[in-house]
């Protein structure tokens, strides 16, 4: 059936699994807020906690998962760690998801 479609190919299984893992990781409102805030610029845990309305310890746990997934990076300055998320892919994905959500509510 699909043989007649030019250039049709399923993505490699490893890529599908990574994409699913990334989407599963992003399926949390607090993580979406954290990533959106970090896409605006470098921020500390305390500032992120205030922005997303969560306890600093909860934000730290979310950041640890996002860092392990390679979605955020941390920079230590003394006793503080400042986080960034400068991925064009993450920005595009979040923009698309938030735009779609806004369209659904209209």
C-alpha positions as CSV (number, residue, x, y, z in Angstrom):
1,X,0.0,0.0,0.0
2,X,2.7,2.5,1.0
3,X,5.1,1.2,-1.6
4,X,3.5,3.4,-4.2
5,X,4.3,6.6,-2.2
6,X,7.5,8.2,-3.4
7,X,10.2,8.6,-0.7
8,X,8.0,7.1,2.0
9,X,10.0,5.7,4.9
10,X,9.2,5.1,8.5
11,X,11.7,6.7,10.9
12,X,14.2,4.5,12.6
13,X,13.0,2.8,15.8
14,X,15.6,4.4,17.9
15,X,14.5,7.9,16.8
16,X,10.9,7.0,17.5
17,X,11.7,5.9,21.0
18,X,13.7,9.1,21.7
19,X,10.9,11.3,20.4
20,X,8.4,9.5,22.5
21,X,10.6,9.8,25.6
22,X,11.0,13.5,25.0
23,X,7.3,14.1,24.5
24,X,6.6,12.1,27.7
25,X,9.1,14.3,29.5
26,X,7.3,17.4,28.3
27,X,3.9,16.1,29.2
28,X,3.9,18.1,32.5
29,X,2.6,21.7,32.9
30,X,5.4,22.7,35.3
31,X,8.1,21.5,32.9
32,X,6.5,23.3,30.0
33,X,6.5,26.5,32.1
34,X,10.1,26.0,33.1
35,X,11.2,25.4,29.6
36,X,9.3,28.5,28.3
37,X,10.8,30.7,31.0
38,X,14.3,29.3,30.2
39,X,13.8,30.0,26.5
40,X,13.5,33.7,27.4
41,X,17.0,33.6,29.0
42,X,19.2,32.3,31.8
43,X,17.4,31.9,35.1
44,X,18.0,30.6,38.6
45,X,16.0,27.9,40.4
46,X,14.6,30.5,42.8
47,X,13.4,32.7,40.0
48,X,11.9,29.8,38.1
49,X,10.1,28.6,41.2
50,X,8.5,32.1,41.5
51,X,7.6,32.2,37.8
52,X,6.0,28.7,37.6
53,X,4.4,28.8,41.1
54,X,6.2,25.7,42.5
55,X,8.6,25.0,45.3
56,X,12.3,25.4,44.6
57,X,12.8,21.7,45.4
58,X,10.2,20.6,42.9
59,X,11.7,22.9,40.3
60,X,15.1,21.4,41.0
61,X,13.8,17.9,40.4
62,X,12.2,18.9,37.1
63,X,15.4,20.6,36.0
64,X,17.4,17.5,36.8
65,X,15.2,15.4,34.5
66,X,15.3,18.1,31.8
67,X,19.1,18.3,32.1
68,X,19.5,14.5,31.8
69,X,17.4,14.7,28.6
70,X,19.7,17.4,27.3
71,X,16.9,20.0,27.1
72,X,18.5,22.4,29.6
73,X,22.0,23.3,30.7
74,X,23.3,24.6,34.0
75,X,26.1,27.1,34.8
76,X,27.4,27.2,38.3
77,X,28.3,30.6,39.8
78,X,29.4,30.2,43.4
79,X,26.6,28.4,45.2
80,X,24.0,29.3,42.5
81,X,23.2,27.4,39.3
82,X,21.8,29.3,36.4
83,X,19.9,27.3,33.8
84,X,19.3,27.9,30.1
85,X,17.4,26.2,27.3
86,X,18.5,27.5,23.9
87,X,17.3,24.8,21.6
88,X,15.5,26.1,18.5
89,X,13.7,22.7,18.4
90,X,12.4,23.0,21.9
91,X,11.2,26.6,21.1
92,X,9.5,25.4,18.0
93,X,7.8,22.5,19.7
94,X,6.6,24.5,22.7
95,X,5.4,27.3,20.4
96,X,3.5,24.9,18.2
97,X,1.9,23.1,21.2
98,X,0.9,26.3,23.0
99,X,-0.4,27.8,19.7
100,X,-2.5,24.6,19.1
101,X,-3.8,24.8,22.7
102,X,-4.8,28.4,22.2
103,X,-6.6,27.6,19.0
104,X,-8.6,24.8,20.7
105,X,-9.9,27.2,23.4
106,X,-11.2,29.7,20.8
